[in-house]
Amino acid sequence: MLRIDALRAIYPSLERCIVVTIMGAVSAELQSLGHRPGFFYLLHSMGLASSMGLGVSLLRPELQVVVLDGDGSILMNLGALTTMARYRPRNLVHVVFDNESLLSVGGFPTATATGTDIAGMAAAAGIPRTSTVRTVAGFTTAFEDALRANELTTLVAKVEAKGPPSFLTDLPMLENRFQFQRHLRNLRAGQGDRRCGEAANRWGRSRGMASVLTQLVQELRGGQIRIVDLTQPLGPETPVIGLPPIFAPSPAFSREVISRYDARGPAWYWNTIHLGEHTGTHFDAPVHWVTGKDLPGNACDTIPAHRFVGPAVVIDVAGEVARNQDFLVTPEHIAAWEGRHGRIPAASWVLIRTGWSSRRDPQEFLNVGQDGPHAPGLHKAASELLARERDILGVGVETVGTDAGQAGTFDPPFPNHTIMHGAGKFGLTSLCNLDQVPVTGAVVIAAPLKIVDGSGSPVRVLALVPA
């Protein structure tokens, strides 16, 4: 088949895509069919169309990207196959027109003329979908299938070594470059060509999100992302916050065996457990405090699930706490942190590293003296800043509660609970391993049990961090 016939057959679909081509015959023939602002002709950069197309597909996963490559070009950049396989963008279709010739520079034969199999190399590199076609009908069907497949595809089209009358085009390289950049920016702003917008709606959302999620799984499996468990073990020895005798106490964790491979249940083991909602590493819902009792979506079963997941920042005050067990984080500490690392993003978890989780003995952890418990916490003004001006998800601490040990004597008493929960924010307590979480760049998942009208729940807090 002729390449121009293959391009003509798929041109209506290409109009709805972002297209990156190699130099020479492919770019000249595509442009002869009608230029579109989403077409980029990679002139004077032989071999790099696959690399550029990969970059665009990863940067803009909501758009369908097509690379129109050639046998000579991909043979110059075989590493692109392994890199594409490494990232596996689902929104990328890699078409290789194989005419077994370096047609645009004199017609020298390429390695495919003596048996090199590009589709076979792509498959061996890890590209999930590969095929070779030899007719226009077969190519058209395979291309449309690739667009629908939601999977990285390398499609090799065997074509005749025949090019256009001229390899020159009437679109200046710089004009094409800036037009293409503007087009991508306009698509982000929703102002692009209507047909491209329709293509994004058709393929983009599911493919883009699937690509992101697939990449996350691959990064986890490959060890590029590590999961740090921020949760203390939960058992009979887990410290429980103490209250003055006039108030009802929270019970310690207890467990009773229902059966353990015995007469009560010969093939299974399970227990009855008894504990307060706020035991061990746990989640504080807004309804936990009187200031949050009337807010909508304030309990464990009514908080939208997406609010349990967010980016995390770590404010490290372990050195200050080592010198002062009653240390309070102030707005000045937050301002100093932001001066080094940037503004705390909205809808993020703010984790306060104090080193308190290194206290393994329950009495040392609770640290109760004659005047009550002593532990670090947040100043009232810091809680107000985080809850109201930074609009965070909530704070996480290493201590038994999100307020300082002496917070019962503050004005108002327990200011972090009062302010955070009154603003609909959350709390995480008794965290550990915060020394393994970077200052920025982690994502924290902290999903409580879906207890009906629950004020809180023991929780397994996980941080996804770069390895």
CORKA-V566975 format. One record per pair of residues at least 6 apart in sequence whose C-alpha atoms are under 8 Angstrom apart, sorted by the first residue. I is the first residue (numbers start at 1). J is the second residue. D is the distance in whole Angstrom. If there is no record, write none. Layout:
# CORKA-V566975
i=<I;I>
j=<J;J>
d=<D;D>
This chain:
# CORKA-V566975
i=<1;1;1;1;1;1;2;2;2;3;3;3;3;4;4;5;6;6;6;7;7;8;9;9;10;10;11;14;15;15;15;15;16;16;16;16;16;17;17;17;17;17;17;17;18;18;18;18;18;18;19;19;19;19;19;19;19;19;20;20;20;20;20;20;20;20;20;20;20;21;21;21;21;21;21;21;21;21;22;22;22;22;22;22;22;22;22;22;22;22;23;23;23;23;23;23;24;24;24;24;25;25;25;25;25;26;26;27;28;28;28;28;28;29;31;37;37;37;37;38;38;38;39;40;40;40;41;41;42;42;43;46;46;47;47;47;47;47;47;48;48;49;49;49;50;50;50;50;50;51;53;53;53;53;54;54;54;56;57;57;57;57;57;57;58;60;61;61;61;61;61;61;61;61;62;62;62;62;62;62;62;62;62;63;63;63;63;63;63;64;64;64;64;64;64;64;65;65;65;66;66;66;66;67;67;67;67;68;68;68;68;69;69;69;69;70;70;70;70;70;71;71;71;71;71;71;71;71;71;72;72;72;72;74;74;81;81;81;81;82;82;82;82;84;85;85;85;85;86;87;88;88;88;88;88;89;89;89;89;90;90;90;90;90;90;90;91;91;91;91;91;91;91;91;91;92;92;92;93;93;93;93;93;93;94;94;94;94;95;95;95;95;96;96;96;96;97;97;97;97;98;98;98;98;98;99;99;99;99;100;100;100;100;100;100;101;101;101;101;101;101;102;102;102;103;103;103;104;104;107;112;118;119;119;119;119;119;119;120;122;122;123;123;127;127;127;128;128;128;129;129;129;129;130;130;130;130;131;131;131;132;132;132;132;133;133;133;133;133;133;134;134;134;135;139;142;143;146;147;148;150;150;183;184;186;187;187;187;190;219;220;223;224;224;225;225;225;225;226;226;226;226;227;227;227;227;228;228;228;228;228;228;228;229;229;229;229;229;229;230;230;230;230;230;230;230;230;231;231;231;231;231;231;231;231;232;232;232;232;232;233;234;234;234;235;235;236;236;236;236;237;237;238;238;238;238;238;239;239;239;239;239;239;239;240;240;240;240;240;240;241;241;241;241;241;242;242;243;250;250;250;251;251;251;252;252;252;252;253;253;253;253;253;254;254;254;255;255;255;255;256;256;256;257;257;257;257;258;258;258;258;258;259;259;259;259;259;259;260;260;260;260;260;261;261;261;277;277;277;277;277;278;278;278;278;279;279;280;280;280;280;281;281;281;281;281;281;281;281;282;282;282;282;282;282;282;282;282;283;283;283;283;283;283;283;283;283;283;283;284;284;284;284;284;284;285;285;285;285;285;285;285;285;285;285;286;286;286;286;286;286;286;286;286;286;286;286;286;287;287;287;287;287;287;287;287;288;288;288;289;289;289;289;290;290;291;291;291;291;292;292;292;292;292;295;295;297;297;298;299;299;299;299;299;300;300;300;300;300;300;300;300;300;300;301;301;301;301;301;301;302;305;307;307;308;308;308;309;309;309;309;309;310;310;310;310;310;310;310;311;311;311;311;311;311;311;312;312;312;312;312;312;312;312;312;313;313;313;313;313;313;313;313;313;313;314;314;314;314;314;314;314;314;314;315;315;315;315;315;315;315;316;316;316;317;317;317;317;318;318;318;318;319;320;321;321;321;321;325;325;325;326;326;326;326;326;326;326;327;327;327;328;328;328;328;328;329;329;329;329;330;330;330;330;330;331;331;331;331;334;338;341;344;345;345;346;346;346;346;347;347;347;348;348;348;349;349;349;349;349;349;350;350;350;350;350;351;351;351;351;352;352;352;352;353;353;353;353;354;354;354;355;356;356;356;357;357;357;357;357;357;357;359;365;365;366;366;366;366;367;367;367;368;372;372;373;373;374;374;374;375;375;375;375;376;376;376;376;377;377;377;377;378;378;378;378;379;379;380;380;380;383;383;383;383;384;384;386;387;387;387;387;387;388;392;393;393;394;394;394;394;394;395;395;395;395;396;396;396;396;396;397;397;397;397;398;398;398;398;399;399;399;400;400;401;401;402;402;402;402;402;403;403;403;403;404;407;407;407;408;412;420;420;431;437;437;438;441;441;442;442;442;442;443;443;443;444;444;444;444;445;445;445;446;446;446;446;447;447;447;448;448;448;448;448;449;449;449;451>
j=<134;135;136;158;159;160;159;160;162;26;97;159;160;29;30;136;136;139;140;29;30;33;136;140;140;143;33;66;36;38;195;196;195;196;197;198;199;38;63;64;65;66;196;199;38;39;63;64;65;66;38;39;40;53;65;66;67;68;39;40;41;42;49;52;53;65;66;67;68;27;39;40;41;42;49;67;68;69;41;42;43;45;46;47;48;49;68;69;70;73;41;42;43;44;45;46;43;104;167;168;103;104;163;164;167;68;69;41;164;166;167;168;169;164;169;176;179;180;183;180;183;184;180;176;177;180;173;176;48;49;173;73;76;72;73;74;75;76;77;73;77;67;68;69;67;69;74;80;94;80;65;66;67;92;84;89;92;65;63;64;65;89;91;92;89;208;89;91;204;207;208;209;211;212;91;200;203;204;205;206;207;208;209;91;199;200;203;204;208;91;92;147;199;200;203;204;91;92;93;92;93;94;95;92;93;94;95;94;95;96;97;94;95;96;97;95;96;97;98;99;96;97;98;99;100;101;110;112;118;100;101;102;110;80;96;122;125;126;127;122;125;126;127;127;125;126;127;128;126;215;127;151;152;211;215;151;152;211;215;150;151;152;207;208;210;211;147;150;151;152;203;204;207;208;211;151;152;153;146;147;152;153;154;155;152;153;154;155;154;155;156;157;154;155;156;157;156;157;158;159;112;156;157;158;159;158;159;160;161;109;110;111;112;113;161;107;108;109;110;113;161;108;109;110;161;162;163;163;167;161;118;156;130;131;132;154;155;156;130;130;154;129;130;152;153;154;151;152;153;151;152;153;154;153;154;155;156;154;155;156;155;156;157;158;139;142;155;156;157;158;157;158;159;158;157;155;155;153;203;203;203;207;192;192;192;193;196;197;197;225;226;467;466;467;464;465;466;467;464;465;466;467;462;463;464;465;433;436;437;462;463;464;465;432;433;460;461;462;463;431;432;433;434;460;461;462;463;281;430;431;432;459;460;461;462;280;281;430;431;432;280;253;280;281;253;254;252;253;254;255;253;362;252;253;279;280;362;252;279;280;362;365;366;400;250;251;252;279;280;400;250;279;366;400;401;249;250;249;275;276;278;274;275;276;274;275;276;279;273;274;275;276;279;273;274;275;271;272;273;274;271;272;273;269;270;271;272;264;269;270;271;272;265;266;268;269;270;271;266;267;268;269;270;267;268;269;454;455;456;457;458;284;456;457;458;457;458;400;429;430;458;428;429;430;431;458;459;460;461;428;429;430;448;456;457;458;459;460;426;427;428;429;446;447;448;456;457;458;459;426;427;428;455;456;457;298;299;300;421;425;426;427;454;455;456;292;293;295;298;299;420;421;422;423;424;425;426;455;293;294;295;298;299;421;454;455;421;455;456;417;418;421;422;418;422;418;419;421;422;298;421;422;423;424;422;424;303;304;424;452;453;454;455;456;448;449;450;451;452;453;454;455;456;457;449;450;451;452;453;454;453;447;347;393;445;446;447;443;444;445;446;447;347;348;349;393;443;444;445;347;348;349;441;442;443;444;348;349;350;351;440;441;442;443;444;344;348;349;350;351;438;439;440;441;442;350;351;352;353;434;437;438;439;440;334;337;350;351;352;353;439;352;353;354;329;352;353;354;353;354;355;356;354;327;327;354;355;376;374;375;376;374;375;376;377;404;405;406;375;376;377;376;377;378;379;404;377;378;379;382;378;379;380;381;382;379;381;382;385;382;344;440;390;390;392;390;391;392;393;391;392;393;392;393;394;392;393;394;395;396;444;392;393;394;395;396;395;396;397;434;395;396;397;398;397;398;434;435;376;397;398;398;365;398;399;365;398;399;430;431;432;433;365;399;400;373;374;375;400;373;374;375;374;405;406;405;406;404;405;406;399;404;405;406;399;403;404;405;402;403;404;405;402;403;404;416;415;416;415;416;419;415;416;419;420;419;420;392;394;419;420;423;425;423;425;425;426;420;425;426;427;428;402;426;427;428;402;427;428;429;431;428;429;430;431;429;430;431;432;429;430;431;429;430;429;430;416;417;427;428;429;414;415;416;417;414;413;414;415;414;418;426;427;461;463;465;465;465;466;463;464;465;466;463;464;465;461;462;463;464;461;462;463;459;460;461;462;459;460;461;456;457;458;459;460;457;458;459;457>
d=<7;6;6;7;5;6;5;6;7;8;7;6;7;6;8;7;5;7;7;8;7;7;7;6;6;8;8;8;7;8;7;7;5;4;8;7;5;7;7;5;6;7;6;7;5;6;7;6;5;6;6;5;6;8;6;5;6;7;6;5;6;7;6;7;6;8;6;5;6;6;8;6;5;6;6;6;5;6;6;5;7;8;7;7;8;5;7;6;7;7;6;6;5;7;7;6;8;6;6;8;8;7;6;6;6;7;8;6;7;8;6;7;6;6;7;8;6;6;6;6;6;8;7;7;7;6;8;7;8;6;7;6;8;8;4;6;8;6;6;7;7;7;8;7;6;7;7;6;7;6;7;7;6;8;7;8;7;7;7;7;6;7;6;6;6;8;7;6;7;7;4;7;7;8;8;6;7;4;5;8;7;4;7;7;7;5;7;5;7;5;6;8;7;7;7;6;6;5;6;6;5;6;7;8;6;5;6;7;5;6;7;7;6;5;6;8;5;5;6;8;6;6;5;7;7;8;7;7;8;8;7;6;6;8;8;6;6;8;7;8;5;7;8;7;6;5;5;8;8;6;7;8;6;7;7;7;6;5;8;5;4;5;6;7;7;5;8;6;7;7;8;7;6;7;7;8;5;7;7;7;6;5;6;8;8;6;5;6;6;5;6;7;7;6;5;6;6;5;6;6;8;7;6;5;6;6;5;5;5;6;5;7;5;5;7;5;5;4;5;7;6;5;6;6;7;8;7;8;7;8;8;7;6;6;6;7;7;6;8;7;7;7;6;7;7;7;7;6;7;7;6;5;6;6;5;6;8;7;5;6;6;5;6;7;6;8;8;6;5;6;6;5;7;8;7;8;7;6;8;8;8;6;6;8;5;8;8;7;8;5;6;7;6;5;6;6;5;5;6;5;6;5;6;6;5;6;7;7;7;6;5;6;7;8;7;8;6;5;6;5;5;5;7;7;5;6;7;6;7;5;6;8;6;6;8;7;6;7;6;6;8;8;6;8;6;7;7;5;6;8;8;7;7;7;8;6;7;8;8;7;5;8;7;8;7;8;6;6;7;7;7;8;7;6;7;7;8;6;8;5;8;8;6;6;8;6;7;7;7;6;5;8;7;6;5;7;6;6;4;6;5;5;6;8;6;4;6;7;7;6;5;6;5;8;7;5;6;7;7;8;6;4;7;5;5;6;8;7;5;5;6;7;6;6;6;8;6;7;7;6;7;7;5;5;6;6;6;7;8;6;6;7;8;7;5;4;5;8;7;6;5;7;8;8;6;5;5;6;6;6;5;6;6;5;7;6;6;6;7;7;5;7;8;5;5;5;7;8;5;7;8;4;7;8;5;6;6;7;4;8;8;5;6;7;8;5;8;5;7;7;7;6;8;8;8;6;8;6;4;7;5;4;7;6;8;7;5;7;7;7;5;5;6;8;7;7;5;6;7;6;5;6;6;8;8;5;6;5;6;7;8;8;8;7;6;5;5;7;6;5;6;8;6;5;6;8;6;6;7;8;5;6;7;6;4;6;5;5;6;7;6;7;5;5;6;7;7;6;5;6;8;5;5;7;7;6;5;6;7;8;7;7;5;7;8;7;7;6;5;6;7;6;5;6;8;7;6;5;6;4;5;8;8;7;6;6;8;7;6;5;6;6;5;5;7;7;7;8;8;5;7;6;5;5;5;7;6;5;6;7;7;5;8;7;5;8;6;5;7;8;7;8;7;7;7;6;5;5;8;6;4;5;5;5;7;6;5;5;6;7;7;7;8;6;5;6;6;5;6;8;7;6;5;7;7;7;6;7;8;8;7;7;7;6;6;8;5;7;7;7;5;8;5;8;8;7;8;8;7;5;6;7;6;7;7;5;6;7;4;6;7;5;4;7;8;8;5;7;7;5;4;7;8;6;7;7;8;8;5;6;8;8;6;7;7;6;8;6;7;7;6;6;7;7;7;6;6;7;5;4;5;8;7;7;5;6;7;6;4;6;7;6;5;6;6;6;4;4;6;6;5;7;6;5;6;7;7;7;6;7;6;6;7;6;7;8;6;5;7;5;8;7;8;8;7;7;7;7;8;6;6;5;7;6;5;7;7;6;4;6;6;5;6;6;6;5;7;6;7;7;7;5;7;5;8;6;7;7;8>
